[in-house]
Amino acid sequence: MRRADRLFRIVQFLRQGRLLTAQSLAGKLEVSQRTIYRDIQDLQLSGTPIEGEAGVGYTLRRDMDLPPLMFTRGELTALVLGARLVRAWGGQENVQGANEALQRIEAVLPPDLRNEFDSILLYAPGYRMKPHLRTRLDMLHMACKAQRVAAFKYVREDGERSQRHVWPLALVFWSGVWTLTSWCELRKDFRDFRLDRMDEVAVLERNFSPKKGQRLEDHLRKVATVEERREWLAPSASCHAASDKM
């Protein structure tokens, strides 16, 4: 974690109004107590009104003049529901990010919106997202960003098995199912693969550099042409359009 992010999170924890010890903050941020003492001192020297002392705890002075975070009720509902969906169906990194985002939002809401926050009754249980799929999602997302070739064994819907080497381009969520949109070296074409039908997934050291006709935008253009006026993100429109009978 960057130091600037850590300092920001310390302030957000202290804004919740509870007296927090250096040990408690160190546990939340996974750093040493010495690091917390140093960060607290630096924040105080920069003018942040933190009160307390080592061995007792710290809190933020109530009159700290920071503007409240303002959202409409519709915006707040959308943000909370979105974070809950990410916690339910995202990778491990996504889950951590969603939890931290909800904590930050709740910590800086004015009282009337904080009550609204507690009354949002839209939930997304995540028990169907298995831990190994969350790990796989993180791994393939990294491969997409780093443009690294991925290898895995794959079982199609009809039971046919194959070994694939693909260029990961994007991950797409279809109401409970994650798929990897990629350029397949075996088929020399775009293919979508379901994450739950992969096995022995590995991200290789080999990088790829897609050329014209192999990029994500080329895939989207191709699917839009095949499906004519349907939107690409509609599952019936493109989930199978470039698939290998997922």
URWOQUI-V881877 format. One record per pair of residues at least 4 apart in sequence whose ideal C-beta (glycine too) atoms are under 6 Angstrom apart, sorted by sequence separation. I is the first residue (numbers start at 1). J is the second residue. D is the distance in whole Angstrom. If there is no record, write none. Layout:
i & j & d
I & J & D
I & J & D
//
This chain:
i & j & d
1 & 5 & 5
20 & 24 & 5
22 & 26 & 6
31 & 35 & 4
52 & 56 & 6
60 & 64 & 5
71 & 75 & 4
86 & 90 & 4
90 & 94 & 3
109 & 113 & 4
129 & 133 & 6
142 & 146 & 6
156 & 160 & 5
187 & 191 & 6
210 & 214 & 4
223 & 227 & 6
230 & 234 & 6
235 & 239 & 5
1 & 6 & 5
20 & 25 & 6
26 & 31 & 6
43 & 48 & 4
52 & 57 & 5
71 & 76 & 4
90 & 95 & 6
109 & 114 & 4
143 & 148 & 5
173 & 178 & 6
210 & 215 & 5
213 & 218 & 5
44 & 50 & 5
52 & 58 & 4
155 & 161 & 5
232 & 238 & 5
13 & 20 & 6
26 & 33 & 5
43 & 50 & 6
52 & 59 & 6
143 & 150 & 5
171 & 178 & 6
172 & 179 & 5
184 & 191 & 4
230 & 237 & 4
50 & 58 & 5
51 & 59 & 6
86 & 94 & 5
87 & 95 & 5
109 & 117 & 6
154 & 162 & 5
171 & 180 & 6
172 & 181 & 6
182 & 191 & 6
223 & 232 & 5
23 & 33 & 6
26 & 36 & 5
50 & 60 & 6
51 & 61 & 6
153 & 163 & 6
154 & 164 & 5
227 & 237 & 5
22 & 33 & 5
25 & 36 & 5
87 & 98 & 5
106 & 117 & 6
170 & 181 & 5
181 & 192 & 5
49 & 61 & 4
86 & 98 & 4
152 & 164 & 6
168 & 180 & 6
169 & 181 & 5
220 & 232 & 6
169 & 182 & 5
179 & 192 & 5
180 & 193 & 5
22 & 36 & 4
151 & 165 & 5
168 & 182 & 5
22 & 37 & 6
49 & 64 & 5
83 & 98 & 4
167 & 182 & 6
179 & 194 & 5
223 & 238 & 5
226 & 241 & 6
149 & 165 & 6
150 & 166 & 5
166 & 182 & 4
167 & 183 & 4
177 & 194 & 6
178 & 195 & 4
83 & 101 & 6
150 & 168 & 5
166 & 184 & 5
223 & 241 & 5
83 & 102 & 5
165 & 185 & 5
164 & 186 & 6
6 & 29 & 6
144 & 168 & 4
143 & 168 & 4
140 & 168 & 6
10 & 39 & 6
190 & 219 & 5
141 & 171 & 6
183 & 214 & 5
7 & 39 & 6
21 & 57 & 5
88 & 124 & 4
20 & 57 & 6
19 & 57 & 4
20 & 58 & 6
88 & 126 & 3
69 & 108 & 4
85 & 124 & 5
154 & 193 & 6
19 & 59 & 5
69 & 109 & 6
80 & 120 & 5
84 & 124 & 5
89 & 129 & 5
140 & 180 & 6
81 & 122 & 5
167 & 208 & 4
68 & 110 & 4
92 & 134 & 5
155 & 197 & 5
73 & 116 & 6
77 & 120 & 5
91 & 134 & 5
154 & 198 & 6
14 & 59 & 6
15 & 60 & 5
93 & 138 & 5
14 & 60 & 4
91 & 137 & 4
92 & 138 & 6
152 & 198 & 4
153 & 199 & 4
170 & 216 & 6
91 & 138 & 4
153 & 200 & 5
169 & 216 & 4
152 & 201 & 4
192 & 242 & 6
151 & 202 & 5
192 & 243 & 4
190 & 242 & 4
194 & 246 & 5
150 & 203 & 5
151 & 204 & 6
191 & 244 & 5
148 & 203 & 5
149 & 204 & 5
149 & 206 & 5
136 & 195 & 5
148 & 207 & 6
149 & 208 & 5
143 & 203 & 5
147 & 207 & 5
147 & 208 & 6
174 & 235 & 5
133 & 195 & 6
139 & 203 & 6
136 & 201 & 6
174 & 239 & 6
158 & 245 & 6
156 & 244 & 6
157 & 245 & 5
156 & 245 & 5
157 & 246 & 6
16 & 107 & 5
12 & 104 & 5
15 & 107 & 5
12 & 107 & 5
//
